[in-house]
Amino acid sequence: MKKKLKFIVFILFAIAITVFINLLNDNKPKKVTTKEKKEEKIIGNLHISIPEKFELDDNNEEDNIVYYDYNDTDLSNTCIIQIEYKDYYDTNIEQEAKDNIFVNGSYHTEEKEINNHKWWVITLRHNIKAIYYSYATTYNDKIYTIKYDDIGPGNYCDKAYNKIFKTIKFGE
């Protein structure tokens, strides 16, 4: 009889602990992840999705150049994207990409295919806080360049960069 009573007490104790742990887990705040909204922009024949947090910079707007930027309040994340297209003349596309980075340093150059289109990509890590990217290609007798500056120690701009550049494609 004592063994049966000990077994019942053990089972009740195990149930009480399980209920207690479940109650503790239910009181923890739920981690809510929201997907950041992106808006597709069309510049010339280039389609690109820009995160909603980025704002159009109207002060620098020209017919064939647009700027979007994002700054958080403590400036740990500052991202600037410039998209330009112009008539194509006999130009070295790789050099066109390099000419869009205005910081001295050691460039990393590669040709990359994104959504079935080849781009020249220049990357320059200026310091531990700043990375500059420049993309260049041609489409329908136009040169398209995209310049992206990731300035600051935060990681938002890096994540935004990876999302943005997966979306670039051409269409009418």
RABEL-V129064 format. One record per pair of residues at least 6 apart in sequence whose ideal C-beta (glycine too) atoms are under 7 Angstrom apart, sorted by sequence separation. I is the first residue (numbers start at 1). J is the second residue. D is the distance in Angstrom with one decimal. If there is no record, write none. Layout:
i:I j:J d:D
i:I j:J d:D
This chain:
i:125 j:131 d:5.2
i:126 j:132 d:6.4
i:40 j:47 d:5.8
i:41 j:48 d:5.4
i:60 j:67 d:4.8
i:70 j:77 d:6.8
i:71 j:78 d:5.0
i:111 j:118 d:5.8
i:112 j:119 d:5.3
i:136 j:143 d:6.6
i:137 j:144 d:5.5
i:150 j:157 d:4.0
i:123 j:131 d:6.8
i:124 j:132 d:4.6
i:150 j:158 d:6.0
i:40 j:49 d:5.0
i:41 j:50 d:5.5
i:70 j:79 d:4.7
i:98 j:107 d:6.4
i:111 j:120 d:5.8
i:112 j:121 d:4.9
i:136 j:145 d:4.8
i:39 j:49 d:6.8
i:56 j:66 d:6.9
i:57 j:67 d:3.9
i:69 j:79 d:6.4
i:123 j:133 d:5.6
i:135 j:145 d:6.6
i:38 j:49 d:4.1
i:39 j:50 d:5.9
i:57 j:68 d:6.7
i:69 j:80 d:4.6
i:110 j:121 d:5.3
i:134 j:145 d:6.7
i:135 j:146 d:4.3
i:150 j:161 d:6.0
i:38 j:50 d:6.4
i:56 j:68 d:5.8
i:57 j:69 d:5.6
i:121 j:133 d:6.9
i:122 j:134 d:4.4
i:38 j:51 d:5.4
i:39 j:52 d:6.2
i:55 j:68 d:6.5
i:67 j:80 d:6.8
i:68 j:81 d:4.9
i:109 j:122 d:5.6
i:134 j:147 d:5.1
i:148 j:161 d:5.8
i:38 j:52 d:6.6
i:54 j:68 d:4.1
i:55 j:69 d:6.2
i:121 j:135 d:5.4
i:36 j:51 d:5.3
i:37 j:52 d:4.3
i:54 j:69 d:6.4
i:67 j:82 d:5.2
i:94 j:109 d:6.4
i:107 j:122 d:5.3
i:108 j:123 d:4.4
i:133 j:148 d:4.3
i:36 j:52 d:6.4
i:54 j:70 d:4.7
i:119 j:135 d:4.8
i:120 j:136 d:4.8
i:36 j:53 d:6.9
i:53 j:70 d:5.1
i:65 j:82 d:6.5
i:66 j:83 d:5.2
i:107 j:124 d:5.4
i:119 j:136 d:6.7
i:120 j:137 d:6.9
i:132 j:149 d:5.4
i:50 j:68 d:5.3
i:119 j:137 d:4.6
i:65 j:84 d:4.4
i:105 j:124 d:4.9
i:118 j:137 d:6.4
i:131 j:150 d:4.6
i:64 j:84 d:6.0
i:117 j:137 d:6.3
i:130 j:150 d:6.9
i:64 j:85 d:5.4
i:101 j:122 d:6.0
i:103 j:124 d:6.1
i:105 j:126 d:5.7
i:130 j:151 d:4.8
i:64 j:86 d:5.8
i:129 j:151 d:6.6
i:43 j:66 d:5.7
i:97 j:120 d:4.5
i:101 j:124 d:5.3
i:103 j:126 d:5.1
i:129 j:152 d:5.9
i:97 j:121 d:6.9
i:98 j:122 d:5.3
i:129 j:153 d:5.3
i:97 j:122 d:4.5
i:94 j:120 d:4.6
i:54 j:81 d:7.0
i:93 j:120 d:5.1
i:133 j:161 d:6.9
i:103 j:132 d:5.8
i:101 j:132 d:4.9
i:139 j:170 d:4.9
i:101 j:134 d:5.1
i:100 j:134 d:4.0
i:48 j:83 d:6.8
i:98 j:134 d:6.9
i:46 j:83 d:6.7
i:97 j:134 d:4.5
i:97 j:135 d:6.4
i:46 j:85 d:6.8
i:97 j:136 d:3.7
i:43 j:83 d:4.9
i:96 j:136 d:4.4
i:44 j:85 d:4.0
i:43 j:85 d:6.5
i:93 j:136 d:5.0
i:93 j:137 d:6.5
i:93 j:138 d:6.4
i:100 j:145 d:5.4
i:96 j:143 d:5.9
i:100 j:147 d:4.5
i:97 j:145 d:6.7
i:96 j:145 d:6.2
i:88 j:138 d:5.2
i:114 j:165 d:6.6
i:91 j:143 d:6.3
i:117 j:169 d:7.0
i:88 j:141 d:5.0
i:115 j:168 d:6.5
i:117 j:170 d:6.0
i:87 j:141 d:6.8
i:88 j:142 d:5.6
i:114 j:168 d:5.6
i:115 j:169 d:4.1
i:87 j:142 d:6.4
i:88 j:143 d:4.9
i:86 j:142 d:6.6
i:85 j:142 d:4.7
i:86 j:143 d:5.6
i:85 j:143 d:6.7
i:85 j:144 d:4.8
i:84 j:145 d:5.0
i:83 j:146 d:5.2
i:81 j:146 d:6.8
i:82 j:147 d:4.3
i:81 j:148 d:5.0
i:80 j:149 d:4.4
i:79 j:149 d:6.8
i:79 j:150 d:5.8
i:78 j:151 d:4.3
i:78 j:152 d:4.9
i:77 j:152 d:5.1
i:76 j:152 d:4.9
i:75 j:152 d:6.0
i:76 j:153 d:5.6
i:77 j:154 d:3.7
i:76 j:154 d:3.7
i:79 j:157 d:3.9
i:77 j:156 d:4.1
i:77 j:157 d:5.1
i:79 j:160 d:5.8
i:72 j:154 d:6.8
i:81 j:164 d:7.0
i:72 j:156 d:6.9
i:45 j:139 d:5.8
i:45 j:140 d:5.8
i:44 j:142 d:6.0
i:46 j:144 d:5.4
i:44 j:144 d:6.8
i:51 j:160 d:5.3
i:51 j:163 d:6.9
i:50 j:164 d:6.5
i:49 j:164 d:6.6
i:48 j:164 d:6.6
i:49 j:167 d:3.9
i:48 j:167 d:5.8
i:48 j:168 d:5.1
i:46 j:168 d:6.6
i:47 j:169 d:5.2
i:46 j:170 d:6.1
i:47 j:171 d:5.6
i:45 j:170 d:5.1
i:45 j:171 d:6.4
i:45 j:172 d:6.4
